[in-house]
Amino acid sequence: MIQNILEISYLIASVTFIMGLRMMSNPKTARKGNLVAAAGMAIAIAGTIFLYENGSGYTSREGLKMALIFAAILVGTVIGWMTAKKVQMTKMPELVSMFNGMGGACAALIGLMEFHHNVGNTGPQMAVVLGMIIGSVSFSGSIVAFLKLNGTMNKPVRLPSYNIINTFIMIAVLAYGAFMIFSGTDSSVLLYLLFALALFYGVMFVIPIGGADMPVVISLLNSFTGLAAAFGGFLYDNKVMLTGGILVGSAGTLLTIVMCKAMNRPLSNVIFGAFGASGATAVAGSSVQGSIKDINVNDAAVLMNYSKKVIIVPGYGLAVAQAQHVIHELETLLEERGVEVKYAIHPVAGRMPGHMNVLLAESNVDYGKLVEMEEINPEFATTDVVLVVGANDVVNPAAKNDPSSPIYGMPILDVENATHILVNKRSMNAGYAGIENELFYNPKTSMVFGDAKDVLTKLVSELKAM
Amino acid sequence: MEAILDFIGTHKEVFYFVILSIFVGVEVIGKVPTVLHTPLMSGANAIHGVVIVGAIIVMLDTEMSNIPSLALGFLAVVLGTLNVVGGFVVTDRMLEMFKKKK
């Protein structure tokens, strides 16, 4: 009876996950969808705590144990809630990566604890060992991704022929895992060694990948954790873990592929390094010729004030400078003066797909003004001024005309078709991909150096004075 | 080999279940517009926090005398909760911004 109630609560939770994900595919219902899934999760957790029974009678609910469980949930809730509420919008990608790592670690710990209960039981032991390996890789990989996005570790670290080394480690981990499953060993030392090796592989897997590719990596690690959760579901024959895990596993994989498509690179390229050694030499080889033209804020304001159509290209620099509110103010001012203003959103602008949308939505920019790349590209030819704020690689013409460039083949925003190009950057430093941008040397381009927020604030006050 | 085949045979419902779930996952996500990719990734991230159910099961099945296991289980539940709560709250914060618009 009680077990049936638990199964029903799992069924409800599974349905809410599917419905939640579905509702998240529409901006109108997205927020409700998230809450629906969260409610389902609460039901599944509460059901497990109060109703779960292991068939063989191990399960016990001593007061102290229950207190421990509630204490753990309380600690996790308080920390998770506070971090999620406090963090700035620019830090979202890091945070998602961090929470993903926590889920991976949770799966890995479950594997560590369940191993001894399933020795000699090949089927379940496979679920245990694979769940532990994948969870560990996801955990250490996410932490490296977090550090990279954070800027703590911003240079890709590459050992010579790291691809061969990594493939070797991966095979070693899998062979070791197979040994643990089939040999029937119950050695804790061997188990923890496997755990350490899997953690090490996670680090080695992510560390050579450039920061610009982190969104793809996070999405991939996200589906890894989903898979690890699904193995847990396998082990306990727990349907809600299976649905949740598999849903995220397949959805995450699809999302990863979609992101790769936006960058016009196959997934294997991201992992095995199109940004590798050949890319680095290309940067050194093709030094861009020409001179940079500076423009002061006053002239830039005049230029924009007397144009008919302005397209703003936001990038990560806008997010870093927290300039989303000022740019909205600028947009409103220009619109009041009869200038048509639109935002051109490159699919990988910022550090995550949709990063710019989230950021601009925060400052109440009208949803309809955010135009995606394919739609806006033909419009640049009829645009008077393009204002590039803190974006670099997504407007780099090298992606079109320099086959030796590491970003060659990535679709970009055709800003060079506009009459004037204003580029706001902090300095002449290269973008995230670490390559020169010949757009800045284009005779149509004028540079406005400075922090995005400062420059935009000055632009706004100049415009107001006009 | 025998063991693996046995395992698949006795768990065939689970295999059906897994394959159907994969299709559901792909179908459900397939229609998401680019603008919602970040919140979606974050929402999916929260959902795989369901792994916490496994952590709770481990704790419930551990004897009180097994202190190391209880400690690990405690840690696993904390981490799982972080994943769930943090994931859903962050997603909600992202989506809150979209809601005002339309």
Chai-1 contact restraints between the chains, C-beta under 6 A:
chainA,res_idxA,chainB,res_idxB,connection_type,confidence,min_distance_angstrom,max_distance_angstrom,comment,restraint_id
A,F17,B,I47,contact,1.0,0.0,6.0,A-B,restraint_1
A,I18,B,V24,contact,1.0,0.0,6.0,A-B,restraint_2
A,L21,B,V28,contact,1.0,0.0,6.0,A-B,restraint_3
A,R22,B,V28,contact,1.0,0.0,6.0,A-B,restraint_4
A,M24,B,L40,contact,1.0,0.0,6.0,A-B,restraint_5
A,M24,B,G43,contact,1.0,0.0,6.0,A-B,restraint_6
A,S25,B,K31,contact,1.0,0.0,6.0,A-B,restraint_7
A,S25,B,V32,contact,1.0,0.0,6.0,A-B,restraint_8
A,P27,B,F98,contact,1.0,0.0,6.0,A-B,restraint_9
A,A30,B,L95,contact,1.0,0.0,6.0,A-B,restraint_10
A,R31,B,L95,contact,1.0,0.0,6.0,A-B,restraint_11
A,R31,B,K99,contact,1.0,0.0,6.0,A-B,restraint_12
A,N34,B,G43,contact,1.0,0.0,6.0,A-B,restraint_13
A,N34,B,T91,contact,1.0,0.0,6.0,A-B,restraint_14
A,N34,B,D92,contact,1.0,0.0,6.0,A-B,restraint_15
A,N34,B,L95,contact,1.0,0.0,6.0,A-B,restraint_16
A,A37,B,I47,contact,1.0,0.0,6.0,A-B,restraint_17
A,A38,B,F88,contact,1.0,0.0,6.0,A-B,restraint_18
A,M41,B,V84,contact,1.0,0.0,6.0,A-B,restraint_19
A,A44,B,V53,contact,1.0,0.0,6.0,A-B,restraint_20
A,T48,B,V53,contact,1.0,0.0,6.0,A-B,restraint_21
A,T48,B,I56,contact,1.0,0.0,6.0,A-B,restraint_22
A,I49,B,I56,contact,1.0,0.0,6.0,A-B,restraint_23
A,Y52,B,I57,contact,1.0,0.0,6.0,A-B,restraint_24
A,Y52,B,L60,contact,1.0,0.0,6.0,A-B,restraint_25
A,N54,B,D61,contact,1.0,0.0,6.0,A-B,restraint_26
A,Y58,B,D61,contact,1.0,0.0,6.0,A-B,restraint_27
A,T59,B,L60,contact,1.0,0.0,6.0,A-B,restraint_28
A,T59,B,D61,contact,1.0,0.0,6.0,A-B,restraint_29
A,E62,B,M64,contact,1.0,0.0,6.0,A-B,restraint_30
A,L68,B,F74,contact,1.0,0.0,6.0,A-B,restraint_31
A,I69,B,M59,contact,1.0,0.0,6.0,A-B,restraint_32
A,A72,B,F74,contact,1.0,0.0,6.0,A-B,restraint_33
A,A72,B,V77,contact,1.0,0.0,6.0,A-B,restraint_34
A,A72,B,V78,contact,1.0,0.0,6.0,A-B,restraint_35
A,I73,B,T81,contact,1.0,0.0,6.0,A-B,restraint_36
A,V75,B,V78,contact,1.0,0.0,6.0,A-B,restraint_37
A,G76,B,V78,contact,1.0,0.0,6.0,A-B,restraint_38
A,G76,B,T81,contact,1.0,0.0,6.0,A-B,restraint_39
A,G76,B,L82,contact,1.0,0.0,6.0,A-B,restraint_40
A,T77,B,T81,contact,1.0,0.0,6.0,A-B,restraint_41
A,T77,B,V85,contact,1.0,0.0,6.0,A-B,restraint_42
A,G80,B,L82,contact,1.0,0.0,6.0,A-B,restraint_43
A,G80,B,V85,contact,1.0,0.0,6.0,A-B,restraint_44
A,G80,B,G86,contact,1.0,0.0,6.0,A-B,restraint_45
A,W81,B,V85,contact,1.0,0.0,6.0,A-B,restraint_46
A,W81,B,V89,contact,1.0,0.0,6.0,A-B,restraint_47
A,T83,B,G86,contact,1.0,0.0,6.0,A-B,restraint_48
A,A84,B,G86,contact,1.0,0.0,6.0,A-B,restraint_49
A,A84,B,V89,contact,1.0,0.0,6.0,A-B,restraint_50
A,A84,B,V90,contact,1.0,0.0,6.0,A-B,restraint_51
A,L95,B,V90,contact,1.0,0.0,6.0,A-B,restraint_52
A,V96,B,S42,contact,1.0,0.0,6.0,A-B,restraint_53
A,V96,B,N45,contact,1.0,0.0,6.0,A-B,restraint_54
A,F99,B,N45,contact,1.0,0.0,6.0,A-B,restraint_55
A,F99,B,N83,contact,1.0,0.0,6.0,A-B,restraint_56
A,F99,B,G86,contact,1.0,0.0,6.0,A-B,restraint_57
A,F99,B,G87,contact,1.0,0.0,6.0,A-B,restraint_58
A,N100,B,N45,contact,1.0,0.0,6.0,A-B,restraint_59
A,M102,B,L79,contact,1.0,0.0,6.0,A-B,restraint_60
A,M102,B,L82,contact,1.0,0.0,6.0,A-B,restraint_61
A,M102,B,N83,contact,1.0,0.0,6.0,A-B,restraint_62
A,G103,B,H48,contact,1.0,0.0,6.0,A-B,restraint_63
A,G103,B,G49,contact,1.0,0.0,6.0,A-B,restraint_64
A,G103,B,V51,contact,1.0,0.0,6.0,A-B,restraint_65
A,G103,B,N83,contact,1.0,0.0,6.0,A-B,restraint_66
A,A105,B,L79,contact,1.0,0.0,6.0,A-B,restraint_67
A,C106,B,V51,contact,1.0,0.0,6.0,A-B,restraint_68
A,C106,B,A55,contact,1.0,0.0,6.0,A-B,restraint_69
A,C106,B,A76,contact,1.0,0.0,6.0,A-B,restraint_70
A,C106,B,L79,contact,1.0,0.0,6.0,A-B,restraint_71
A,C106,B,G80,contact,1.0,0.0,6.0,A-B,restraint_72
A,A107,B,V51,contact,1.0,0.0,6.0,A-B,restraint_73
A,L109,B,L72,contact,1.0,0.0,6.0,A-B,restraint_74
A,L109,B,A76,contact,1.0,0.0,6.0,A-B,restraint_75
A,I110,B,G54,contact,1.0,0.0,6.0,A-B,restraint_76
A,I110,B,A55,contact,1.0,0.0,6.0,A-B,restraint_77
A,I110,B,V58,contact,1.0,0.0,6.0,A-B,restraint_78
A,I110,B,A76,contact,1.0,0.0,6.0,A-B,restraint_79
A,M113,B,V58,contact,1.0,0.0,6.0,A-B,restraint_80
A,M113,B,S69,contact,1.0,0.0,6.0,A-B,restraint_81
A,M113,B,L72,contact,1.0,0.0,6.0,A-B,restraint_82
A,T122,B,A3,contact,1.0,0.0,6.0,A-B,restraint_83
A,G123,B,F7,contact,1.0,0.0,6.0,A-B,restraint_84
A,S219,B,M41,contact,1.0,0.0,6.0,A-B,restraint_85
A,N222,B,N45,contact,1.0,0.0,6.0,A-B,restraint_86
A,T225,B,H48,contact,1.0,0.0,6.0,A-B,restraint_87
A,G226,B,H48,contact,1.0,0.0,6.0,A-B,restraint_88
A,A229,B,H48,contact,1.0,0.0,6.0,A-B,restraint_89
A,A229,B,V50,contact,1.0,0.0,6.0,A-B,restraint_90
A,A229,B,V51,contact,1.0,0.0,6.0,A-B,restraint_91
A,G232,B,V51,contact,1.0,0.0,6.0,A-B,restraint_92
A,G232,B,G54,contact,1.0,0.0,6.0,A-B,restraint_93
A,Y236,B,I57,contact,1.0,0.0,6.0,A-B,restraint_94
A,V240,B,V50,contact,1.0,0.0,6.0,A-B,restraint_95
A,M241,B,V50,contact,1.0,0.0,6.0,A-B,restraint_96
A,M241,B,V53,contact,1.0,0.0,6.0,A-B,restraint_97
A,M241,B,G54,contact,1.0,0.0,6.0,A-B,restraint_98
A,T243,B,S21,contact,1.0,0.0,6.0,A-B,restraint_99
A,G244,B,I47,contact,1.0,0.0,6.0,A-B,restraint_100
A,G244,B,V50,contact,1.0,0.0,6.0,A-B,restraint_101
A,I246,B,V18,contact,1.0,0.0,6.0,A-B,restraint_102
A,I246,B,S21,contact,1.0,0.0,6.0,A-B,restraint_103
A,I246,B,I22,contact,1.0,0.0,6.0,A-B,restraint_104
A,L247,B,G25,contact,1.0,0.0,6.0,A-B,restraint_105
A,V248,B,A44,contact,1.0,0.0,6.0,A-B,restraint_106
A,V248,B,I47,contact,1.0,0.0,6.0,A-B,restraint_107
A,V248,B,H48,contact,1.0,0.0,6.0,A-B,restraint_108
A,S250,B,I22,contact,1.0,0.0,6.0,A-B,restraint_109
A,S250,B,G25,contact,1.0,0.0,6.0,A-B,restraint_110
A,S250,B,V26,contact,1.0,0.0,6.0,A-B,restraint_111
A,A251,B,G25,contact,1.0,0.0,6.0,A-B,restraint_112
A,A251,B,I29,contact,1.0,0.0,6.0,A-B,restraint_113
A,A251,B,A44,contact,1.0,0.0,6.0,A-B,restraint_114
A,G252,B,A44,contact,1.0,0.0,6.0,A-B,restraint_115
A,L254,B,V26,contact,1.0,0.0,6.0,A-B,restraint_116
A,L254,B,I29,contact,1.0,0.0,6.0,A-B,restraint_117
A,L255,B,M41,contact,1.0,0.0,6.0,A-B,restraint_118
A,P347,B,T34,contact,1.0,0.0,6.0,A-B,restraint_119
A,M352,B,T38,contact,1.0,0.0,6.0,A-B,restraint_120
A,P353,B,H37,contact,1.0,0.0,6.0,A-B,restraint_121
A,G354,B,V35,contact,1.0,0.0,6.0,A-B,restraint_122
A,G354,B,H37,contact,1.0,0.0,6.0,A-B,restraint_123
A,G354,B,T38,contact,1.0,0.0,6.0,A-B,restraint_124
A,H355,B,T38,contact,1.0,0.0,6.0,A-B,restraint_125
A,N357,B,V35,contact,1.0,0.0,6.0,A-B,restraint_126
A,V358,B,T38,contact,1.0,0.0,6.0,A-B,restraint_127
A,V358,B,M94,contact,1.0,0.0,6.0,A-B,restraint_128
A,A361,B,M97,contact,1.0,0.0,6.0,A-B,restraint_129
A,A361,B,F98,contact,1.0,0.0,6.0,A-B,restraint_130
A,E362,B,M97,contact,1.0,0.0,6.0,A-B,restraint_131
A,Y367,B,K101,contact,1.0,0.0,6.0,A-B,restraint_132
